[in-house]
Amino acid sequence: MGSGGMVVMDENTCMVDVARFFLSFTQAESCGKCVPCRIGTKRMLEILTRITQGQGQEGDVELLQEMAKIIKDTSLCGLGQTSPNPVLSTINYFRDEYDAHIREKWCPASTCEAWSLPPVKTLVLCDVMPSDTRP
């Protein structure tokens, strides 16, 4: 975060949660002067929190992208104008992780609190014993 900074992460880092972390920082640092930054980042943070808690819905990613564009275009200061960047970058480069959270209800990095194991397919076993041989 910031100019010239670099953050290194491995496959055990949930990129949706990273976006949520950085957005929570900028949301907390917002001066609150302009509505796009004050309310927009709060709404984006609520959506990201929902996604990391296993309550994401179809259309959330598109809504995040739309809100990010509005916030970038209409915020008064540099903080507001750049606050959606981590969300946009993670959507751009790690869209599959968003899809896993929303569609499969699974965190590929196994770090989100709502769940940590991949979805289990339920097997339905058929009754193969004839009814007259059951105990």
C-alpha positions in Angstrom: 0.0 0.0 0.0 1.4 3.4 -0.9 3.7 4.6 -3.6 6.5 2.2 -4.5 5.5 -0.5 -2.1 5.5 -4.2 -2.7 3.6 -6.9 -0.9 4.6 -10.5 -1.4 2.1 -13.3 -0.7 1.9 -17.0 -1.3 -0.9 -19.4 -2.3 -2.0 -19.5 1.4 -3.3 -15.9 1.1 -6.9 -15.3 0.2 -7.0 -12.5 -2.3 -10.6 -11.6 -1.6 -9.6 -11.1 2.1 -6.6 -9.1 1.0 -8.9 -6.7 -0.9 -11.1 -6.5 2.1 -8.2 -5.7 4.4 -6.9 -2.9 2.2 -10.4 -1.5 1.7 -11.0 -1.5 5.4 -7.8 0.5 5.9 -8.8 3.2 3.4 -12.4 3.2 4.6 -11.2 3.9 8.1 -8.8 6.6 6.9 -11.4 8.4 4.9 -12.0 12.0 6.1 -15.7 11.6 5.2 -15.9 14.8 3.2 -17.2 13.3 0.0 -20.0 10.8 -0.3 -18.4 8.4 -2.8 -15.5 7.7 -0.5 -17.4 7.8 2.8 -20.4 5.7 1.7 -19.0 3.9 -1.4 -16.1 2.3 0.3 -18.3 1.3 3.2 -20.7 -0.5 0.9 -17.8 -2.1 -1.0 -16.4 -3.3 2.3 -19.8 -4.7 3.3 -19.9 -6.7 0.1 -16.4 -8.0 0.5 -17.1 -9.0 4.1 -20.2 -10.9 2.9 -18.2 -12.7 0.3 -15.5 -13.8 2.8 -18.2 -15.0 5.2 -19.7 -17.3 2.6 -22.7 -15.1 1.8 -21.6 -13.8 -1.6 -24.2 -13.5 -4.3 -24.1 -13.6 -8.1 -23.6 -10.1 -9.3 -21.5 -9.0 -6.4 -18.3 -8.8 -8.4 -20.0 -6.7 -11.1 -21.4 -4.4 -8.4 -18.0 -4.0 -6.9 -16.5 -3.1 -10.3 -19.3 -0.6 -10.9 -18.9 1.0 -7.5 -15.1 1.2 -7.9 -15.4 3.1 -11.1 -17.8 5.6 -9.6 -15.7 6.1 -6.5 -12.5 6.5 -8.6 -14.2 9.1 -10.9 -16.0 11.1 -8.2 -13.9 11.2 -5.1 -12.3 14.5 -4.2 -8.9 13.3 -3.0 -6.2 10.8 -3.9 -7.2 8.4 -1.1 -10.7 8.0 -2.4 -9.6 7.9 -6.0 -7.2 5.0 -5.3 -9.1 3.2 -2.6 -10.8 0.7 -5.0 -7.6 -0.3 -6.7 -6.9 -3.3 -4.5 -10.4 -4.6 -5.2 -10.1 -4.0 -9.0 -6.6 -5.6 -9.1 -7.7 -8.7 -7.2 -10.8 -9.1 -9.4 -8.7 -8.6 -12.5 -5.9 -11.1 -11.6 -7.7 -13.5 -9.2 -11.3 -13.6 -10.4 -11.4 -17.4 -9.9 -11.0 -16.8 -6.2 -14.1 -14.5 -6.1 -16.0 -17.1 -8.1 -15.0 -19.9 -5.7 -16.2 -17.8 -2.8 -19.5 -16.9 -4.4 -20.4 -19.9 -6.5 -18.8 -22.8 -4.7 -18.8 -21.4 -1.2 -15.2 -22.2 -0.8 -12.0 -20.3 0.0 -9.1 -21.7 -2.2 -6.6 -20.4 0.4 -8.6 -22.0 3.3 -8.2 -18.8 5.3 -11.7 -17.3 5.4 -13.5 -17.9 8.6 -16.8 -19.2 7.2 -15.3 -22.3 5.7 -11.9 -23.8 5.0 -12.4 -27.1 3.3 -13.3 -27.6 -0.4 -17.0 -28.4 -1.0 -17.9 -32.0 -0.4 -20.0 -33.7 -3.0 -22.7 -35.7 -1.3 -23.1 -39.3 -2.6 -26.4 -40.9 -2.6 -26.1 -44.6 -2.1 -28.8 -46.8 -3.5 -30.3 -49.7 -1.7 -28.9 -52.8 -3.4 -30.2 -55.4 -1.0 -33.5 -57.0 -1.9 -36.2 -56.1 0.6 -36.8 -59.7 1.7 -33.1 -60.2 2.8 -32.9 -57.3 5.2 -32.6 -58.1 8.9 
